Amino acid sequence: GGGGEGREGEQELLWPMFEPHPSLSEGFEYMIRDPELRPPVPPRLETDLDPKCPIFEVRSRAEALSEQLHSICTDPATHICMVRGLCPALDLDVERFSSKMLVEACPEHEVEVREQFLQAADENWDGTGRRLVWKCESNKSLTNIREYAEYQRKVLLEGLSAMSCDSSATLANDNSRRRKLRPLRFGTNIDLSDKTKWTSQLMELEKLPDFLKLTLPEGNLLTHIDHTILGMNSAQLYMKVLGSRTPGHQENNNFCSVNLNVGPGDCEWFAVPNCYWGLMHHLCEKHKISFLVGSWWPVLEELRQHSVPVYRFTQHKGDLVWINPGTVHWVQANSVCNNIAWNTGPLTAHQFRMAWERYEWNKIQKARSIVPMMQLSWNLAQKLKICDRQLYLQIKSVLGSSLEQSKRVIARLRVAGVPVHWHGRVDGEPSPTCTGCGEEVFNMLFVSSQKGVYVVYCHKCVAGFSSKKTFKVLQQYTIEHLQDVYDSLELNSPVPRPQPRPSSDGAPHEDRISKIAVSYNTSPPSPPSPPSPPS
């Protein structure tokens, strides 16, 4: 994403989205559009290349629902962590998500299948089976829950879930390795958004602590996107056999992620702190793979050579993994199991900043942002009372730049004699994206008919067209409405936290909660022994 003279001229003409705004303080330079926006340089300090994943063990409902659990999970210093004991503490029935129950609920429900090869979790061989590579090979097909559950059953009967993946096995020659790469099928991206089909499953998830829930308007930024983004503000299921792989990635727009293993088998996780994503991006480019949209599985020895710390741990049945913004991660199933996952966005300046930086980086990389951050920002301003000063300044700055953009576009269209037609916007309508560049288009839509289909462009792409095109310009919001929303956005006083109530033994809950057990997991494959109780 280099910035040449042409881009500077375009910014002068019709690019106000990230100009400095009166409410933009010196602490928010990152909000200003930077064509050279570079990934972070990893820290030069000596670091532990085999960090241990913290495991927070809850032993009661009070601990599970405590503010302390919320705080330690969402602390930006906690790149990734696992919560154990949550399901029994909250009486959450993970069997609702078992293959047997899923078949009973909706056997014909569609499953996307990825055809992969069975490999050791720390290896990734090319198609010849002779060379370790980063690129992940998989072919896509479709099936349904009933057929995939039957496949899982057959895999168990054949004993594949106990098959060794020992990477130290000696091979007679290079040609024999290719025969050892046994094919497998991974059932992924199974949509659970339909509340009529999955009523009992979604009701179980409502038992989770507020910060983990899909449906908490006052605690989750993503609930203020008024349409469904599959797998983000709705749950998705993953049906696995031994060796099923979710390749390396950061979450869409760097939102937090929740992943619950409902068993019966385990999953092995690998994770890298956010501050190393720039180096991971560089290594992907070195291997000619797109960091953002490619399918890749890092070679661990190469990461070690570049001093990249890698968390490695096992997630057992009932364990919940929490991924903080920007953490790079990849996962492999150690046996037949199902996982359920979704995204959430804590109402913090850190989360908003991380999401917005990725929104801008996606533009530079010509990658589409799944989350319409501009529409989300306007929705937040209308629906939330914001008490965090930094978050308030961030959103106020975004709205001010967006409002100025709409004003400038309308003014230039008026000077050019181009009519603007009122279009409006229906609640729940997905945010449009530009057919040319893939960026979110907010308020001013340039619509063209192509082979009888209406498509939307943004004002930047329209300004850059060399040939004459016929566009109809549509407006979704009046300037008066946007100005009113901007003017009405105020910083609110924090709501006082309620005092903790005494428990049945007379001790305040906070005193009891402060004893949440913390243990650490490195790279099992065997289940860890239970930790000693805290002193």
N, C-alpha and C positions, 0 to 999 in steps of 0.2 A: 504494500500500500504506500508507494512513494507519492510525494506531493509536488507536481510540476507547476509551471506557470499557468497552464490551462485550468487547473483546479483552483488556483488562487482567483482567477478571473470569474470562474463559476461561483465561488463562494461570495464574491463581491456582488454578483448579480442576484442570485436566488438561494442563498444558503445561510439562513439565520439560525438554524436549529441549535447550533452550539456556539454561537457568538457569546462573548462576555455579556452578562446581564447585570443590571444594577444590584440585584440581590445576590450575585455570585461573589462570595467572599474568597479571600486568598487561599482558604483551606480546601477549595473545590476546583483547583485548576484542571483536574482530570475530567471535569464535565465539559471543558472546552474542546471542540473538535480538533483533533491533532492527526493530520494525514500520516505522520510518522509514528503513530502510537505503537510503541514496541512492547513485546512481552517482557515480563520482569526478568532481571538478571538474578540468578540464584545466589544465595548468601555464600560468602567466601570462608566463613568460619568453619572449623572442623565440626563435623556432625556425626551422629550415630547412624550408620548406613542400614542398621537393622532395628529401627525403633519398634517398641512394643505397643500394640493397640490396647488402650484402656478399656476394661470391661467393668461396667457399673452394675452391680448385682442388687436388685431390689427384692425385699423379702416381705413386703406388706403393701397394701393398697395405699397407705399414707405415703410411703416412699415413692411409689410409682407416680402418684399425682402431685408430688412435691415441687415447689418452685426450685429447689436445689437441683433436682434432676434436670429440669428445664435449663437452668443456668449453666451447668457443667457440660451439657451436650452442645448448646448453642454458642459457647465461648469460642471465638475465632481461633484461639490457640489450640483447640481440640480439632485437629484436621478430620479425624474419623474416630468413632468409638462404637462400642457394642453394649447394648442393655440386655441383661440376662435376668430371667425370673419375672418379666413383665406380664406374660400371659397368665401364669397361675395367680399372680397377685391381683389381677383385674378380672379373673374368671373369663378370659378370652379363649374361646374354643377354636384352636387352629384347625381342628378336623373339618370345620366348615369349608376349608380350602383344599381338602384332600381330593385326590383324583376321583375317588369313589363318590364323594358328595357333589363334585362338579358335574360328573356324568348324570347323576340323578337330577340335578337342577336344570341343565341345559346341554344335552349330549351333542347337539348339532352345531353348537357355537363355534365360530371360525377360529382357527389357530394358524398363525404364521409359523412355518417350519424353516429352520436354517440347517442345512445339511453340512455337517462338519466332520472332523476326524478325531478319534480318541488319541490324546497325547498326554504326556506328563504335564502337570500344571506349570512347571517352570521351563517348558520347551515349546517351540513353534517351528515345525519343519515345513519346508517348501513342498510343492507337489511331487517332487522326485524323492522326497524323504532323505535328501543328502545334505541339506544346508539349513542352518538356523536362520530364520528371517523374521521380520516384523509383520509383514502383511498376512492378514487372516483370510483364508479361502473359505467361502461358503456359498451355496446355491439356495435360492428361495423357492418354497412351494407352499401349498395350503392344505390343511386337513381340518378335522374338527376334534372337539374335546374327547368324544367317545373313542375315536380311532387312536388318538395320541395316548390316552390312558391305557388302551390295550397294548400299545407299543411299550409303554413303561412296564406293564405287567410281564410282557415277554422278555424284556431285558433282565428283569429280576429273576425270572425262571431260568434264563440261560446263564445266570451267574456273572453277567458283565459288571454288575455293581461292585463285585469283589475283585475284579480283574486288576492286576498290578499295573501301575504306570511307572515302574521303576526306570528312571532315566539313565541309570548306570549299567543297564543290561548290555552285555557285549554281543555285537552282531558279527556274523561270519563275514559279511561284506556289505558295501553300501546298498546294493540292490535289495538285500533282505529287509531293510528298514521300511521301504515303501509298503511291503506286504503287512507290516505290523500296524500301519495307520488304519485302524478299523473305522469304517464310517459310522456316524451316529446322527440322530435327528433331535434338534433342540426346538421345543415349542415356545415361541416368544411372542411378546406384545399382544397378549390376550386381553381384550377390552372388557372391563368390568363396570363400565359407566352406567349401564342400563339398570336403574333401581328396581324395575319390575322383575327383571330376570334374576338379579343377585341380591334380593332383599335381605336374606338371612346373613349373607357374607358381609355386606356393607354395614349391617347393624352391629356385627362383632367389632368392626373397626371403630365404631363410635364409643367403644369402651376405653380407647386409648387416652393417654393424657392429652390435654388441649393442644400443646405445641406439636403433637404428632398427627393431629386430625386433618382430614381433608376439608372439613366443613366448619371452620371457625373464622368468621369474618373479621373479628377484632384481633386475631392472632396470626393470620396467614395472608400474605399479599396476593397469592394466587386465587383466593376466593373472590377477589374483586375483578377478575377477568370474567366478563359476563357471558362467556361461551366455553364449551368444553374443549380442553386441549388434552387429547388422549395420553394417559400415562403421566401427566403433570398434575392437573387439578382433578384427575380421576385416577382410580386404581387400575393397574395392569397386573396380570398374572403371568408367571413363567413356569412352564412344565419341563422338567429336566431329567436327563439320564446322566450316568457317569461321563464326564468329559465335556458336557455342554458349556459353552463359553459365551460370556458377555465381554466383547473386546474392550480395549482401553478407551476411556472417554472422560470428559467432564460433563456434568449435568447441563441440560439446556439452559442457557443464559445464567449459568452458575447458581441456580437455586439449590437449596438443601434437598436432600433425598432421604427417604425412609425405605428400608428393605427388611421384610419379615420373612424368615425361613419357616415354612409350615411343615417341613419334613417330608418323608421320614429321614432322609439322608442329610449330609452336610454340604456346605459350600466353602471353597477356599478363596480368600480375598487377598488382593494386592492393592496398595494405595500409595500415592506420592503426594506430599504437601503441595498446596496451591502455588507457593513461591517458586516451584520448579517447573511449572507448566510451560514456561518459555523454553526451557531446555528440552522438555519433552516434545514441544512443537518443532524445535530445531532437529532433533533426532528423527522425527517422522519425516521431515523434509529431506533429510539425508538419505532416508530409505525410500524416497519418492512416494510417500503416502500423505494424504491430507490429515492433519491432526484433528480438524473439526469434523469432517464427514467421512474420513476413511475408516477402514476396519483393520486394527493393528493390535498386536500382542507383543509387548516389549521383551527383548532378550535381557534377562536379569544381569548377566555378566557385563553387558554393555552399560547398563545403568550404574553398576558399581564402579566401572572404569571412569565414569563421569561424576562420581561422588553424589549420586542421587539416592537419598534414603527411601527405602521401600518398606512399608508396613506389610506384614504377611500374617494372616490369622485364619482360623476356622470358625465358621458360623454354624452352630448346631440347630436342631429343631427348636423353635420357640425363641431363638435369639433375634434381636432387632438391631440392625446396623444403621447408624445415623451418619450421614455424610455432610460435612459442612461445605459452604460455598467454595467452589474451585478445586476441591480435592480430585486428583486424577485417580481413577480406579479401574480394575478389571477383575472378573470373577469366573471361577470354574467350579462346576458341580463335582463333588467327590462320590456321589451316588445318586440314585433316583430321589428327587425331591421337587417340591413346588415352592416358589417364592412369590410374594406379592409386594409391589413397590409403587411409590408415587412421590411427587415432589411437594415441598412446602416452602413458604417464604416468610421467615420471622420478620416482624415489623421493626427492623433495625436499620440504621444508616449503613452498617457494614453490608447487609444483604442487598439493599437497594444499590449501593455503589458497585458491588460485584456484578450484579445483573446488568447495570447500565454500561459498565466497561465492556462486558462481553457483547452487549447489543451494538456498541460502536466498533469493536474488533470484528464482529461478524460482517459489518458493512464493508470494512476495509478488505476483508478476505472474500467478499462476494458470497457469503454464506447467509442463508435466511435465518432470522431469529424466530424461534417458535413462539416466544412470548412477545406480544405487542406492547412494548414498554411505554410508548407514548400514550396509547389508549389507557393502559393501566394507570399511568400517573394522573391523568385527568379523573379517572374513576376514584382513585384514592383521595384526591382532593375533595371530591363531592361526598364520599361515604364515610370517611374516617375523621376522628378527632386526633390530630397528631400532637404528641406530647414530647417527642424527641427533637431537640433543636437541630441537630445535624440532618436528620431525615427531613424535617420541615424545610430547611434551606435547600436541600437537594431537589425536593419536589417543586418548591417555589421557583427555583432556577429553570427547571425543565419546562414548567408551564409558561414562564415568561418568554423563553425562547420560542416555544411552540406557537404561542399567541402572536408574537412578532412575525413569525414565518407566515402565518395565515394572512395577516394584515398586508405584508409586502406582496404576496402572490396576488391577492385581490386587487391591490393598487396597480400592479403592473398589467394585470388583465384589463382593468378599466381603461388605462392609458392606451392599450392596444386595441380597445374596442371589442374585446372578447366577452360575450355574455356568460354569466355564471348562473346556473340553474340550481334551485333548491332541491335537495335530495333527502336530507334528514338521515337519521339512523335509528334502527329498531333495536331495542334491548335484546341482547343475545346474538346479535349479528356478528359473525367473525370479522375481525379487522382485515381490510383489504391489503394485499401486498402488490408491489409494482411488478408488472410482467417483465420489465426491462432489467432491473437490478435486484429484485427480490426483497427490497426494503419495505418496511411498514409504511403505508400511506395514510396520513391522518388529515381529516377534514376536507382538503381540496383534492378531489379525484379527477384525473384526466382520463376520460373513458373513450375507447375506440372500438369499432366493430371489426372483427377479423373473422371472415368466413362465417358470418352470422352469429358469432359469439362475442359478447361484450367483455373487454379486458381493461384493466386499470393500469395507469402509469402514474409515476410521481412527477412533480414539477421539474426536478433535475434532469430526468431522462428526456422529458419533452423539450427542454431547453437545448439538449444536446443533439436532437435529431437533425440530420443534414437534409433529409428529404421532407417534402411537405406531407403531413398527415392530418387527417380531420379528427378533431377531438371535441367531445362535449364535456364541459367543465361542470362538475357537480360539487355542491357544498353540503357538508353534513351538520355543521353547527354554525350558528350565527356568531359574529364577533362579539355581540353584546352578551351572549350567554357565556362564552369563554372568558370574557373580561370579568363578568360577575363571579365566575368560579375562582378566577385568579385573585380577585380582590377579597373574596370571602375566606380564602385559606389563611388561617391564623394558627399560631403556636398556642396550644392549650397547656394548662397546668397539669402535671402528672396526677393521676388518681391515687390517693393514699392506699397502700396495701393493707388489707385486713390483718388484724392481730391473730397469730396462730391460736387455735383452740386447744385446751388441754386434752390429752388422750385419756383412755379409761383408767390408766394407772396414775393419772395426775401430772405426768410430765408433758410439757408443751410438745406438739408435733415436731416443731423445728429442731428441738433437742434430739429427738429420736431419729429424725431424718438425717441429721449431720453424720450419722454412723453408716451411711450407705457404703457397702463394701466395694473396694476397687481392687481388681486383679489385672494381670496383663497376659496377653496371648502373643506368642511369636509365630512360628510356622509349624502347626501340628501336622500330622494328620490324625494323631490319636487324641481323644477327648482329654481336656485338661482335668487335673484333679481339683476338687473343690478347694477354694482358698481358705485360709484360717480366718476365723472371725476377727474383726478389728478390735484392737485393744481399747 
